[in-house]
Amino acid sequence: MSLAQALALHRAGRRREARVLYERALNRHPEHAQARFAYGLCLLEEGALPEGIGAMRHLLKAQPDHAGAHQALGKALGMIGDGAAEAHLRRAVELAPGAPDGWIELGALLAPRAPDQAEAVLRQALVHHPRDAALWSNLGNLLGQRGRRREAVECWRRALALQPGQVEAELALALDRRADGDAAGAVAMLEAAIKRRPDLAELHYNLGVTYHHARKPGPAIAALGRALGANPRFRKASVQLAQTAQSVCDWDTLERLMPLLREEVARAAAGKPCLVSPFFSLSLPLTEAERLAVARAKAQEIEARVRADRETARLSAQWPRAGETGPLRVGYLCSDFREHPTSHLMAGLFALHDRAAVHVTAYSYGPDDGSALRRRVREGCDAFVDLAAMDHVEAAKRIAADGIQVLVDVNGYITHSRPEIAAMRPAPVQATYLAFPGTTGAGFFDYALADAIVTPPGSEATYSEALVRLAHSYQVNDRDQAIGPATTRSAEALPEQGFVFCCFCASFKIEPAVFAAWMQLLRQVPDSVLWLYAETPEAERNLRGHAAKAGIAAARLVFATRRPKADHLARLRLADLFLDTLTYGAHTTASDALWAGVPVVTRRGDAFAARVGASLLTAIGLPELVAPDLAAYAATALRLAREPAALAALRARLAANRLTTPLFDTARFARGLEDAYRRMWSRHRAGQRPGLIDLADPAV
């Protein structure tokens, strides 16, 4: 058979057959350049990197000016982190400036560590190829990663104008829409692209991610399945499938994928990039050291994206002088100043800050939903700045120009967060707080606001930030939350008689071990029911299936739908006892139960996210409801279900403590935060590095 036949097989994707023919050709003509080059490409495409690299090096010894070999070798060396990659790619574009792929590969290699150089390379390539859609698309991707959204969108649109249906640009614009909160628009664009290129796993993967964020797990799982069908080795799709499966309590799929997740976590521990997100890690059975490694991997990725912009902006030169007096200028940076659990917790805080102590600015980069909650946040602050239309450079410059001394990032690594803003270092003291219950692994946060229960002595080594332990629970709560009109059991589909256990946590927090304990409680307490939050039909269906396997009738699981907050608090009062989850416990939902007068039983876990219930119960004077392990947790719940007098006495204590203990004393909490901010700033003013701060009970 001829070399032409081998090349035809190669183009048809039949690489193994082509490789055999290439080897025969090279046995006859060892220095045949075309055969050697095609053979090397075939090896690289099959993932045989050492062999493919060897073939390209062999060719370059004979033909040192072979541009294609330099490009292929540079790309392959870049994949294994070999420092020689850049030289080969630069030689490729020098030898063949008319080949756009070489410029694209060089830009991709430089982008993570030298984005300025990468941008220069792509713009130089566009001088040679101004009508190349792929170059415009890649430039858009680079600008998008650097937070220059408007310029990025313009590049992607130019790519599509030059080449309608250019899939990379379509994908980028779809993801931009998703980031802007337009899930429906993103889905429409992705589905249109998939019709043209159904073979591209990346499109199916991103469609799955979009559906996941839109809380449509059924379509998400289907799309991720198609992604893995197109590319069974697509690890990103497998990781996302695990997270989506967890969200619908598909524990078999999650367990099947746990070895892959552990491999990714091990990569993080070895200092390599990791596909498991920091937020996902909080709900997985990992150690705090492993979660720190995952967070560090994410922080390193963010640092690489903003490093050039930070060096150019030099915002530290604009920092307020450490000796300035007057109210401390504090900024709260958040995506969720809207109808959202974060604002339900924080809304009462801003107006209660002592204006002699702090000047408060809220920096919002999330959507304006026009809600009363957003209005309350705005009215409670000295200034409210909408950063939503700004890229991370513009946003950071605004914060620095405002003279913020202590910047408090309320998001961390949750959905819609923009840690790149804080990574720009717009303020001299930066802290992370509230929404992300763990370490960020980031050098651009000096402090993490916590307490002695969620971060007990000895846990400091698993935090990249210096800990600030507030006097009581770290979680702010609003003592002015309205509770709606009373409702009835029948109106909520609950039985008129019988004990009502409840848990309104998101479904991803429910694990087999705690669910088994709940099922045992239902068996031990006749006529009892378990009241849960129906996040999605798929989660409800799976939980009913797990109950059936445990011998529990479907009717004993009652699912509640989303309600306005006041109405939700009113219906919560119908429950007898709230049952916490384990690895990632109830946070806002536990506070809601306590505010509504419903006792919470929890287990003191081994990580921040697992200890919040213990923190809340201690701050409201009910530490006996914090169990040391799962067996004691179940025993406490069973005793209270069987002893009506004990439960009634507990509820009476909760009612008495609600407004007399620290948990819902928002003014006292504000004084504690102000003390924390003063101490952070004092250390900075004294030229000290961030260090552990333990606070005493603040006086009101």
C-alpha positions in Angstrom: 0.0 0.0 0.0 1.2 3.6 -0.7 1.9 6.5 1.5 -1.1 8.2 -0.1 -3.3 5.4 1.2 -1.9 5.8 4.7 -2.6 9.6 4.6 -6.1 8.9 3.5 -6.7 6.5 6.4 -5.2 9.1 8.8 -7.5 11.8 7.5 -10.4 9.4 8.0 -9.5 8.9 11.6 -8.3 5.4 11.2 -5.0 6.1 12.9 -4.0 2.6 13.9 -4.2 1.4 10.4 -2.4 4.5 9.1 0.3 4.0 11.7 1.1 0.5 10.5 1.5 1.8 7.0 3.7 4.7 8.1 6.0 2.3 9.9 6.3 0.1 6.8 7.1 3.2 4.7 9.7 4.3 7.2 11.3 0.9 7.3 11.8 1.2 3.6 12.8 4.9 3.6 13.8 6.0 7.2 14.5 9.6 6.2 11.2 10.1 4.2 10.2 13.5 5.7 6.5 13.4 4.9 6.1 9.9 6.3 8.1 10.8 9.4 6.0 13.9 10.0 2.7 12.2 9.4 3.8 9.2 11.6 4.7 11.6 14.5 1.4 13.4 14.2 -0.4 10.1 14.3 1.4 9.1 17.5 0.7 12.5 19.1 -3.0 12.3 18.2 -3.2 8.9 19.7 -1.8 10.2 23.0 1.6 8.5 22.6 3.5 11.6 23.6 7.0 10.2 24.2 7.0 8.3 20.9 5.5 11.3 19.0 8.0 13.7 20.5 10.8 11.3 19.5 9.6 11.2 15.9 9.4 15.0 15.6 12.9 15.4 17.1 14.2 12.7 14.7 12.8 14.7 11.8 14.2 18.0 12.9 17.7 16.6 13.1 17.4 15.9 9.4 15.3 19.0 8.5 15.9 21.7 11.2 13.7 24.2 9.4 10.6 22.0 9.1 7.9 24.4 10.4 5.2 21.7 11.0 7.6 19.6 13.1 8.5 22.6 15.2 4.8 23.4 15.7 3.8 19.8 16.6 6.8 19.3 18.9 6.2 22.7 20.6 2.5 21.8 21.2 3.5 18.3 22.6 6.2 19.7 24.9 3.8 22.3 26.2 1.4 19.5 27.2 4.1 18.0 29.4 5.4 21.3 30.8 8.7 21.2 29.0 10.3 24.7 28.9 11.6 24.1 25.3 8.0 24.3 23.9 8.0 28.1 23.5 11.2 28.1 21.4 9.9 25.5 19.0 6.6 27.3 18.6 8.3 30.7 18.0 10.5 29.0 15.4 7.4 27.6 13.7 5.7 31.0 13.3 9.0 32.5 12.2 9.4 29.8 9.5 5.7 29.8 8.5 4.0 33.1 9.4 1.3 32.2 6.9 0.1 29.2 9.0 -2.4 30.5 11.6 -2.3 27.3 13.7 1.3 28.0 14.8 0.3 31.4 16.2 -2.7 29.9 17.9 -0.6 27.3 19.6 2.0 29.8 20.7 -0.7 32.1 22.1 -2.3 29.1 24.0 1.1 28.2 25.5 1.8 31.7 26.7 -1.7 32.6 27.9 -1.6 31.0 31.4 1.8 32.5 32.5 2.3 35.5 30.2 -1.1 36.7 29.0 0.4 40.0 27.8 2.8 38.2 25.5 0.0 35.9 24.4 -2.2 38.8 23.4 0.7 40.4 21.5 1.3 37.1 19.6 -2.4 36.8 18.6 -2.6 40.5 17.6 0.6 40.0 15.5 -1.0 36.9 13.9 -4.0 39.0 13.0 -1.8 41.4 11.1 -0.9 38.5 8.8 -4.4 36.9 8.9 -7.0 39.6 9.6 -9.8 37.4 8.3 -9.0 34.3 10.2 -12.0 33.5 12.4 -10.1 31.1 14.7 -7.5 33.8 15.6 -10.3 36.3 16.5 -12.0 33.6 18.5 -8.8 32.7 20.4 -8.1 36.4 21.1 -11.6 36.7 22.4 -11.0 33.7 24.7 -7.8 35.3 26.1 -9.5 38.6 26.7 -12.4 37.0 28.3 -10.1 35.1 30.7 -8.6 38.4 31.6 -12.0 39.9 32.5 -12.1 42.2 29.4 -15.6 41.1 28.5 -16.6 43.8 26.1 -13.5 43.4 24.0 -13.9 39.6 24.1 -17.5 39.7 22.9 -16.5 41.9 20.0 -13.8 39.4 19.0 -16.2 36.5 19.0 -18.7 38.4 17.0 -16.0 39.3 14.4 -15.1 35.6 14.2 -18.8 34.7 13.5 -19.1 37.5 10.9 -16.1 36.0 9.1 -17.2 32.4 9.5 -20.8 31.9 10.4 -21.2 28.9 12.7 -17.6 29.1 13.9 -18.0 26.8 16.8 -15.4 28.2 19.2 -16.9 31.7 19.0 -20.4 30.3 19.4 -19.4 28.4 22.5 -17.7 31.4 24.0 -20.7 33.7 23.4 -23.0 31.0 24.9 -20.9 30.9 28.0 -20.9 34.7 28.2 -24.7 34.6 28.2 -24.6 31.9 30.9 -22.3 34.1 33.0 -24.7 36.9 32.5 -27.6 34.8 34.0 -29.2 34.1 30.6 -29.3 30.3 30.8 -32.1 30.0 28.2 -30.1 32.0 25.7 -27.0 30.0 26.4 -28.9 26.7 25.9 -30.4 27.9 22.6 -26.9 28.9 21.3 -25.3 25.6 22.4 -28.1 23.5 21.0 -27.8 25.3 17.6 -24.1 24.6 17.6 -24.6 21.0 18.5 -26.9 20.5 15.5 -23.9 21.6 13.3 -21.3 19.7 15.2 -22.9 16.8 17.2 -19.5 15.1 17.4 -17.9 17.8 19.7 -17.9 16.6 23.3 -17.1 20.2 24.5 -20.4 21.5 23.3 -22.4 18.7 25.0 -20.3 19.2 28.2 -21.1 22.9 28.3 -24.7 22.3 27.6 -24.7 19.9 30.6 -23.0 22.5 32.8 -25.6 25.2 31.8 -28.5 22.9 32.6 -26.9 22.0 35.9 -26.7 25.7 36.9 -30.2 26.2 35.7 -31.3 23.4 38.1 -32.4 21.1 35.3 -30.4 18.0 36.2 -32.2 15.6 33.9 -31.2 17.4 30.7 -27.8 18.1 32.3 -27.1 14.4 32.8 -28.3 13.5 29.3 -26.0 16.2 27.8 -23.0 15.0 29.9 -23.7 11.4 28.8 -23.5 12.5 25.2 -20.2 14.3 25.9 -18.8 11.1 27.4 -20.2 9.2 24.4 -18.3 11.4 22.1 -15.1 11.3 24.3 -15.1 8.6 27.0 -11.9 10.1 28.4 -13.4 13.6 28.9 -12.6 14.0 32.6 -14.3 17.4 32.9 -17.5 15.8 31.9 -17.1 12.9 34.3 -16.4 15.4 37.2 -19.5 17.4 36.3 -21.6 14.3 36.0 -20.5 13.3 39.6 -21.5 16.8 40.9 -24.9 16.7 39.0 -25.5 13.1 40.3 -24.8 14.3 43.8 -27.4 17.1 43.4 -30.1 14.6 42.6 -29.0 12.0 45.3 -27.8 9.5 42.6 -25.4 8.0 45.0 -24.5 5.0 42.9 -23.2 7.2 40.1 -21.3 9.4 42.5 -19.7 6.4 44.2 -18.7 5.0 40.8 -17.0 8.2 39.9 -15.3 8.7 43.3 -12.0 7.1 42.2 -11.7 9.7 39.4 -12.5 12.5 41.8 -9.8 11.3 44.2 -7.3 11.2 41.4 -8.1 14.9 40.7 -7.7 15.7 44.4 -4.4 13.9 44.4 -3.3 16.1 41.4 -4.1 19.2 43.5 -2.1 17.8 46.4 0.8 17.4 44.0 0.5 21.0 43.0 -1.1 20.4 39.7 -4.4 21.7 38.2 -7.5 20.0 39.5 -10.9 19.6 37.9 -12.8 19.3 41.2 -13.9 22.7 42.2 -13.4 24.0 45.8 -17.1 24.2 46.3 -17.7 20.6 45.2 -14.8 19.5 47.5 -16.8 20.8 50.6 -19.4 18.1 50.1 -17.1 15.2 49.3 -15.5 12.9 51.9 -12.1 14.6 52.0 -9.8 15.9 54.7 -9.3 19.6 55.3 -5.8 19.3 54.0 -7.1 17.9 50.7 -9.7 20.7 50.5 -6.9 23.2 51.0 -5.0 21.6 48.1 -8.0 21.9 45.9 -8.5 25.5 46.8 -4.9 26.3 46.3 -5.1 24.8 42.8 -8.0 27.2 42.0 -6.2 30.2 43.6 -3.1 29.5 41.5 -5.3 29.5 38.3 -6.8 32.8 39.3 -3.5 34.3 40.2 -2.1 33.4 36.8 -5.0 35.0 35.0 -4.7 38.4 36.7 -0.9 38.6 37.4 -0.1 40.7 34.3 -3.1 43.0 34.9 -2.2 43.4 38.6 1.4 44.3 37.8 0.2 46.8 35.2 -2.4 48.4 37.5 -0.2 48.6 40.6 -3.2 49.3 42.8 -1.1 49.0 45.9 0.3 52.4 45.0 -3.3 53.8 45.6 -3.9 52.1 48.9 -4.9 54.5 51.7 -2.1 55.4 54.1 -2.0 53.2 57.1 -1.9 56.1 59.5 -5.1 57.7 58.4 -7.8 58.3 61.1 -11.6 58.5 61.0 -14.0 55.7 60.3 -12.5 52.6 58.7 -13.5 52.3 55.1 -14.9 48.8 54.7 -16.2 47.3 51.4 -18.4 44.3 51.1 -17.9 42.5 47.7 -20.7 40.2 46.7 -22.8 38.8 43.8 -25.9 38.2 45.9 -27.2 41.5 47.1 -30.7 40.4 45.9 -33.3 37.8 46.8 -30.8 35.2 48.0 -29.9 33.3 51.2 -26.7 35.4 51.6 -28.7 38.7 51.8 -31.3 37.1 54.0 -28.5 36.6 56.5 -26.7 39.9 56.0 -29.5 42.5 55.2 -29.9 43.7 58.7 -26.1 44.1 59.3 -25.3 47.1 57.1 -27.6 49.7 58.8 -26.4 48.6 62.2 -22.8 49.3 61.7 -21.5 52.1 63.9 -20.8 55.0 61.5 -18.2 56.4 63.9 -16.3 53.1 63.5 -16.8 52.2 59.8 -17.9 53.7 56.5 -19.6 50.9 54.6 -19.7 50.4 50.8 -21.4 47.5 49.2 -19.9 46.4 45.8 -22.4 44.4 43.8 -21.5 42.5 40.7 -24.7 40.3 40.5 -28.0 41.0 38.9 -30.3 43.7 40.1 -33.6 41.9 40.8 -35.4 45.0 42.0 -36.2 43.2 45.2 -37.0 44.8 48.6 -34.0 42.8 49.9 -31.6 44.5 47.5 -33.2 47.9 48.4 -32.7 47.2 52.1 -29.0 46.4 51.6 -28.6 49.6 49.5 -30.3 51.8 52.0 -28.3 50.3 54.9 -24.9 51.3 53.4 -23.1 54.6 53.0 -22.5 53.8 49.4 -23.8 51.1 47.0 -21.7 50.5 43.8 -22.8 48.3 40.9 -19.8 46.6 39.4 -21.8 44.2 37.2 -20.8 45.9 33.9 -17.1 46.2 34.8 -14.3 43.7 34.2 -12.1 42.7 37.1 -9.5 45.4 36.3 -12.1 48.2 36.2 -13.9 46.9 39.3 -10.6 46.7 41.3 -9.6 50.2 40.2 -13.0 51.5 41.5 -12.5 49.9 44.9 -9.0 51.2 45.2 -10.1 54.7 44.1 -12.7 54.6 46.8 -10.0 54.2 49.4 -11.3 50.9 50.8 -9.1 49.8 53.7 -10.7 46.4 54.5 -12.3 44.6 51.6 -14.6 41.7 52.6 -15.3 39.2 49.9 -18.6 37.5 50.7 -18.6 34.9 47.9 -15.3 33.0 47.9 -15.7 30.2 45.3 -19.5 29.9 45.0 -21.4 30.1 41.8 -21.2 33.5 40.1 -18.2 34.6 42.2 -15.5 36.8 40.7 -12.4 36.2 42.9 -10.3 37.9 40.2 -11.4 41.2 41.6 -9.9 40.5 45.0 -6.9 38.9 43.3 -6.1 42.3 41.8 -5.4 43.4 45.4 -7.5 46.6 45.4 -7.3 47.0 49.2 -4.5 46.6 51.7 -6.4 44.2 54.0 -8.7 41.6 52.4 -10.9 39.0 54.1 -13.2 36.2 53.0 -16.5 35.7 54.8 -19.8 33.8 55.0 -20.8 32.2 51.7 -17.9 29.8 51.2 -17.3 27.8 54.4 -13.7 26.9 54.0 -10.3 28.1 53.0 -9.8 29.8 49.6 -6.1 28.7 49.4 -5.4 32.2 48.1 -2.6 34.5 49.0 -4.8 37.5 48.1 -7.0 37.0 51.1 -5.3 37.9 54.4 -8.0 36.7 56.8 -10.9 34.4 57.0 -13.7 35.4 59.4 -14.8 32.4 61.5 -15.3 31.3 65.1 -13.8 28.8 67.6 -16.3 26.1 66.7 -16.1 26.1 62.9 -12.3 26.6 63.0 -11.2 25.2 66.4 -7.6 25.5 67.7 -5.4 23.2 65.7 -7.2 23.9 62.4 -5.0 26.9 61.5 -2.7 24.8 59.3 -5.4 24.0 56.9 -6.2 27.6 56.1 -4.1 29.8 53.8 -5.7 32.8 55.5 -5.0 34.0 59.1 -8.1 33.1 61.1 -10.3 35.7 62.8 -12.3 34.0 65.4 -15.4 36.0 66.3 -16.7 35.8 69.8 -19.8 33.7 69.0 -21.1 32.2 65.8 -19.4 33.6 62.7 -22.7 33.6 60.8 -24.5 36.9 60.8 -28.3 36.7 61.2 -31.1 39.2 60.8 -33.3 39.6 63.9 -35.9 41.6 61.9 -36.9 38.8 59.5 -40.7 38.7 59.1 -42.6 35.5 59.7 -45.7 35.2 57.6 -49.2 34.3 58.7 -49.7 30.9 60.3 -50.5 28.0 58.0 -51.8 24.5 58.7 -50.5 21.0 58.2 -53.2 20.1 55.7 -52.2 23.2 53.6 -48.7 21.9 53.5 -49.6 18.3 52.7 -48.5 17.2 56.1 -50.5 14.7 58.2 -52.7 16.2 60.9 -51.2 13.8 63.5 -47.8 12.4 63.9 -44.2 13.7 64.4 -42.7 15.8 61.7 -39.0 15.6 61.1 -37.7 18.1 58.6 -34.6 19.1 56.6 -34.7 21.9 54.1 -31.1 21.5 53.0 -30.3 21.4 49.3 -30.4 17.9 48.0 -26.6 17.6 47.3 -26.0 17.7 51.1 -28.0 14.5 51.7 -25.7 11.5 52.0 -26.5 7.8 52.3 -25.3 7.6 55.9 -27.6 10.4 57.2 -30.5 9.3 55.0 -30.2 5.8 56.5 -30.3 7.3 60.0 -33.5 9.3 59.0 -35.1 6.1 57.7 -34.3 4.3 60.9 -36.0 7.2 62.8 -39.1 6.9 60.7 -39.2 3.1 61.5 -38.8 3.8 65.2 -41.4 6.6 65.4 -44.8 5.4 64.2 -46.8 7.8 62.1 -43.8 10.2 61.7 -42.9 11.8 58.4 -39.8 13.4 56.9 -40.4 16.9 55.4 -37.8 17.8 52.7 -37.2 20.4 50.1 -38.1 19.3 46.6 -35.2 21.0 44.8 -35.9 19.0 41.5 -38.2 16.2 40.4 -35.2 14.0 39.9 -34.0 14.4 43.5 -37.5 13.7 44.8 -37.8 10.6 42.7 -34.4 9.3 43.8 -35.0 9.9 47.5 -38.3 8.2 47.3 -36.5 5.3 45.7 -33.9 5.2 48.4 -36.8 5.2 51.0 -38.5 2.4 49.3 -35.3 0.3 49.4 -35.3 1.0 53.2 -38.8 -0.2 53.5 -40.4 3.2 54.1 -43.6 4.1 52.3 -43.4 6.9 49.8 -46.1 8.9 51.6 -43.8 9.3 54.6 -41.6 11.6 52.6 -43.3 15.0 52.1 -41.7 17.4 49.7 -42.1 21.2 50.0 -41.6 23.6 47.1 -39.9 27.0 47.1 -41.8 29.8 48.9 -41.2 33.5 49.7 -39.1 33.7 52.8 -41.8 34.9 55.2 -44.1 32.1 54.1 -41.3 29.6 54.4 -40.6 30.6 58.0 -44.3 30.4 58.8 -44.6 26.9 57.5 -41.4 25.8 59.3 -43.2 26.2 62.6 -45.3 23.1 61.7 -42.2 20.9 62.0 -41.3 19.3 65.3 -37.5 18.8 64.8 -35.0 19.9 62.2 -32.4 17.2 61.3 -29.0 18.5 60.0 -26.9 16.9 57.3 -23.3 15.8 57.8 -20.4 16.6 55.5 -21.9 19.9 54.4 -24.4 20.9 57.0 -27.4 23.3 57.2 -26.3 26.9 57.4 -29.0 29.5 56.5 -31.6 26.7 56.7 -30.6 25.9 60.2 -30.8 29.6 61.2 -34.3 29.7 59.6 -35.4 26.8 61.7 -34.1 28.3 64.9 -35.7 31.7 64.1 -39.0 29.9 63.4 -38.7 28.2 66.8 -37.8 24.7 65.6 -35.0 22.9 67.4 -32.1 21.6 65.3 -30.2 18.3 66.0 -26.7 18.3 64.5 -23.4 16.4 64.6 -20.2 18.2 65.2 -18.2 17.3 62.1 -14.6 17.5 61.2 -14.6 20.6 58.9 -16.0 24.1 58.7 -19.0 23.2 56.6 -19.8 20.4 58.9 -19.6 22.4 62.2 -21.9 25.4 61.4 -24.9 23.8 63.1 -22.8 23.3 66.2 -21.8 27.0 66.0 -25.4 28.2 65.7 -26.7 26.0 68.5 -24.0 27.0 70.9 -24.6 30.7 70.2 -28.3 30.3 70.9 -27.7 28.4 74.2 -28.6 24.8 73.1 -25.3 23.0 73.0 -26.9 19.7 74.1 -28.3 19.4 70.6 -24.8 19.0 69.2 -23.9 15.3 69.0 -20.4 14.0 68.9 -21.2 11.3 66.2 -23.9 9.9 64.0 -25.1 7.4 66.6 -25.6 10.1 69.3 -27.2 12.4 66.7 -29.8 9.7 65.9 -30.3 8.9 69.6 -30.9 12.6 70.4 -33.5 12.9 67.7 -35.2 9.7 68.7 -35.4 10.7 72.4 -37.0 14.1 71.5 -39.5 12.4 69.2 -40.5 9.9 71.9 -40.6 12.4 74.8 -43.1 15.2 74.1 -42.4 16.9 77.4 -38.6 17.1 76.8 -39.3 18.5 73.3 -41.8 21.1 74.6 -39.3 22.2 77.2 -36.6 22.6 74.6 -38.9 24.6 72.3 -39.7 26.9 75.3 -36.0 27.4 75.9 -35.5 28.2 72.3 -38.3 30.7 72.3 -36.8 32.4 75.4 -33.3 32.4 74.0 -34.1 33.6 70.5 -33.8 37.3 71.3 -31.6 37.1 74.4 -28.6 35.1 73.2 -26.0 36.2 70.7 -27.2 34.3 67.6 -29.9 36.8 66.5 -28.4 39.8 68.2 -27.4 41.6 65.0 -26.2 44.8 66.7 -23.9 42.8 69.0 -22.6 40.9 65.9 -21.9 44.3 64.1 -19.8 45.4 67.1 -17.8 42.2 66.9 -17.2 42.6 63.2 -16.0 46.2 63.7 -13.6 45.1 66.4 -12.3 42.4 64.0 -11.8 45.0 61.2 -10.0 47.4 63.6 -7.6 44.7 64.7 -6.9 43.6 61.1 -6.2 47.2 60.2 -4.1 47.8 63.3 -1.8 44.9 62.4 -1.5 46.3 58.9 -0.8 49.8 60.2 1.9 48.4 62.5 3.6 46.7 59.6 2.7 43.2 60.9 1.9 40.3 58.8 -1.7 38.9 59.0 -2.0 36.8 62.1 -4.5 34.9 64.3 -7.1 37.1 66.0 -9.3 35.8 68.8 -12.0 38.2 69.9 -13.7 38.5 73.3 -17.4 39.0 73.7 -18.1 42.5 72.3 -20.0 45.0 74.3 -23.0 46.5 72.7 
